[in-house]
Amino acid sequence: MNAPDRDHRGASRPAARDGALTRVALAMRLLVAAVCTTVATPLAAQVALHGQVRVIDRPGTPPADLRDVVIWLEGAASPRVSPATVSVAMRLREFEPHVAVVPVGGAVTYPNQDPFSHNVFSNSSLGAFDLGLYRTGKTRAATFARAGVYAVYCNIHARMVNYVVAVPTPYVARATAAGNFTVTGLSAGRWRLHVWHERAPEHVEEIVITTAQAPTPTIALDGRGFQAKAHLNKFGQVYATSRADRY
C-alpha cells in the first residue's frame, strides 16, 4: 500500500485538506446559528397612527387654519429627542411660519428679512427671553428648554405673533388643511396623545396601540371660547396706537 503524498514539511496532504474542510464546516454552522438567532428575535413592528381633527369655531368667526394643529405622542417607548434648530423668518411684519415645532432643548432662529428692525421676545412662564432690537439681514436665536407652547411677539409690531411648540418626543405631526394627520414609527403600547391649536385648550387622551392596528381618532377641539385680543409689549404695557415706523 502506497504512503500518502507529503509536502515539504512532511505533513500529509489529505490530512491537511480534511482539516481545512472541518474549519469551513464549523464556520458554516456558526453562520447558520447566527442567522437563526436573528430571525428568532425580529425588530418590533412599527405602526402608523392616522386621525382627523377639526376646530369648532364660534358662529361668524373665520375658520381656523388646521395646518397650525400640532399632534404629538408620548409613551414609555419614546426615545429621548436630540436638540435641533428651525427657522422662523420675519417678513412683511409677520412671523413665517406662524407656528413652529421644535424638540425640547432645540432652538429657533429669527432672521430679519424686513427693511426695518424687529425686537423678538416672549414673556412665557416656561422660559422668557428678549432678543433685543436688530436690523435687516441679522439673525438671532432663542432656545426652548422646557416642553410646552411659547407665545412669541415683536415689541415694535403688535400684530406679529408666533407660537413655538416644544415637544419631548420625535412622534409629532402637523395636520393638513383638511385636518388629516399621520404619526409614524410607533410601537405597540399605551400612549398619551396631545393635540394643540391656538384657539382651543390642549386636548390630551390615552390611546392603546397594538401590533395589528392603531386607533383612528377623530378629535374636535372646542374653539368657541377663543377671543382674539391684544397682547402687551415686553414691558407689560399697551402698544402705542400709532407709530411712525422708523425701524
Helices and strands as residue ranges (DSSP letters): H 13-40, E 47-56, G 66-68, E 70-75, E 85-87, E 89-91, E 94-96, E 99-103, E 106-111, E 118-122, E 129-134, E 139-144, E 148-154, E 161-167, E 172-174, E 180-186, E 189-197, E 200-209, E 218-222
